[in-house]
């Protein structure tokens, strides 16, 4: 949980936010709360949906220089969370292997 502290003169306001929300002060006595989005990824074989796939390195890039490289879990499932609104580009990253 995220803890935010705001003061109004002699009063102090404590707010506890759940993950996935963004709280921003927009005026001297007003605030804006925004629910952040998520992208859920499920990777599977093209021919057989029942066969589990090993971990995959995923690259997510988006607006304002956002970048996140993460490895999917066993079975090819992963969630990118706490995303601000915008456009994103998701791609799997293959390891380069050299054989001699």
N, C-alpha and C positions, 0 to 999 in steps of 0.2 A: 504494500500500500504506500502511496505517496502522501506525504504530509505537507500541507501548505499553511503558512501563517500570514494573516493580514491584520493590520491594525486600523482602527477608526478612532483617532484621538486617543482617549483613555481605554477604549474597548479593544480587546484582541480576539480575533476570530480564527479558530483552528478548523481546518477542513481536511478530511481524509478521503482521498480519491482512490477509486478502484483502478487497477491497471487498464489501459485502453481509453483513458479520458485525459483531456488537456484543459487545464483551468488557466485563464488569462484575465488579468485586471484590465478593463477597458475604460475605466473612469475612476474618479476618486472614491466612489462608493458603489461601483458596479463591476460585475464579473461576467465572463463568458465561459461556458463549459461546452466542450466539443467532444463527441465520441469519435475515436479514431477507428480507422478501418483495418481490415486484414485480408490477406490473400492466402487461400488454402490450396496447397499443391499436392496432387496424388499422381505419382509416376508409376506406370505399369507397362508391361510388354505389349507391343502392338498386336501380336497374334494370340496371346494367352493372358487374360486378365487375372487368372488365379495364381500364376507363378509370381512369387515375391521377387522384387528387384533389389539389388544391393544399394548401399548409400550412393547418392548422387550429389555432386557439388553444384549448387544453384547460385546464380548471380542475379540480383534484383537491382535495377537502377531506375531512378526517377527524377522528378523535378527538383530544382535547387541543389543539384549535386548529390542527391541521396544515393548511397551504394551500400549493399549488404551481400556478402558472400557467406553462404551457410551450407552445411551438409544435411541432406535429408535423413530422416530416421530409417530404421530397418523397414523395408517394405515400400520405400519411396514416398513417405508422407512427411509434409512439413508445413508450418504456418508462419508466414511473415505477419507480425502484428504491430500495433501502435503506429499505423501509417496515416500520415496527413493526406487529405484529398489531393489528387493529382494523377498524372499519367505515369505508368510504370512499364518497364521492359524486363521480362523474365527469360533467362536462357540457361540451359545446362552447360556446365563447363567440363570439357573432357581433358583428362590428363594426357600430356604428351609423353609418349614412350618411345625410346630409341632402342632398337634391337641391333646388336652387332654380331 
